[in-house]
Amino acid sequence: MTTVRLHVAGPWVDGRSDPIELRSAATGAVLALVSQGDRAAVERAVPAAWDAHRELARMTAFERGALCHRIADLLEERKEQIAYD
């Protein structure tokens, strides 16, 4: 069973609470366990998100567009893994 971890301020981390079951809408089968964050995770994540926002705000529209295209390319490369994991 896949356990989905939290991406908080850089690294992937385990949640502190009981994970939530992610179920298939079609079959009801449990597809994955999703970690839940806690106050400490939020306190690390919010400042990191503001830092990222400031960094993106300094980019030109063309630089942000290039970043979006790079992300799309990476998603395309991993589409099979993303679809089945």
FENUR-V376435 format. One record per residue. N is the residue number from 1. RES is the residue in three letters. D_CENTER is the distance of its C-alpha to the mean C-alpha in Angstrom with 1 decimal. Layout:
n=N res=RES d_center=D_CENTER
n=N res=RES d_center=D_CENTER
//
This chain:
n=1 res=MET d_center=18.2
n=2 res=THR d_center=14.5
n=3 res=THR d_center=12.8
n=4 res=VAL d_center=9.1
n=5 res=ARG d_center=8.5
n=6 res=LEU d_center=6.9
n=7 res=HIS d_center=5.7
n=8 res=VAL d_center=8.8
n=9 res=ALA d_center=11.0
n=10 res=GLY d_center=10.6
n=11 res=PRO d_center=10.7
n=12 res=TRP d_center=9.0
n=13 res=VAL d_center=11.2
n=14 res=ASP d_center=12.8
n=15 res=GLY d_center=13.1
n=16 res=ARG d_center=16.7
n=17 res=SER d_center=17.6
n=18 res=ASP d_center=18.4
n=19 res=PRO d_center=15.5
n=20 res=ILE d_center=15.5
n=21 res=GLU d_center=16.8
n=22 res=LEU d_center=15.1
n=23 res=ARG d_center=18.2
n=24 res=SER d_center=19.4
n=25 res=ALA d_center=21.1
n=26 res=ALA d_center=23.8
n=27 res=THR d_center=24.8
n=28 res=GLY d_center=23.4
n=29 res=ALA d_center=22.4
n=30 res=VAL d_center=19.6
n=31 res=LEU d_center=16.9
n=32 res=ALA d_center=14.5
n=33 res=LEU d_center=14.2
n=34 res=VAL d_center=11.2
n=35 res=SER d_center=11.4
n=36 res=GLN d_center=12.5
n=37 res=GLY d_center=12.4
n=38 res=ASP d_center=15.8
n=39 res=ARG d_center=17.7
n=40 res=ALA d_center=17.3
n=41 res=ALA d_center=13.5
n=42 res=VAL d_center=13.8
n=43 res=GLU d_center=16.6
n=44 res=ARG d_center=14.7
n=45 res=ALA d_center=11.6
n=46 res=VAL d_center=13.9
n=47 res=PRO d_center=16.1
n=48 res=ALA d_center=13.4
n=49 res=ALA d_center=12.2
n=50 res=TRP d_center=15.9
n=51 res=ASP d_center=16.5
n=52 res=ALA d_center=14.0
n=53 res=HIS d_center=15.7
n=54 res=ARG d_center=19.1
n=55 res=GLU d_center=18.4
n=56 res=LEU d_center=17.5
n=57 res=ALA d_center=20.5
n=58 res=ARG d_center=22.7
n=59 res=MET d_center=21.9
n=60 res=THR d_center=24.3
n=61 res=ALA d_center=23.3
n=62 res=PHE d_center=24.1
n=63 res=GLU d_center=21.8
n=64 res=ARG d_center=18.8
n=65 res=GLY d_center=19.9
n=66 res=ALA d_center=20.1
n=67 res=LEU d_center=16.5
n=68 res=CYS d_center=15.5
n=69 res=HIS d_center=17.8
n=70 res=ARG d_center=16.4
n=71 res=ILE d_center=12.8
n=72 res=ALA d_center=14.7
n=73 res=ASP d_center=16.7
n=74 res=LEU d_center=14.0
n=75 res=LEU d_center=12.6
n=76 res=GLU d_center=16.3
n=77 res=GLU d_center=17.0
n=78 res=ARG d_center=14.5
n=79 res=LYS d_center=15.2
n=80 res=GLU d_center=17.3
n=81 res=GLN d_center=14.9
n=82 res=ILE d_center=12.0
n=83 res=ALA d_center=14.8
n=84 res=TYR d_center=16.3
n=85 res=ASP d_center=13.8
//
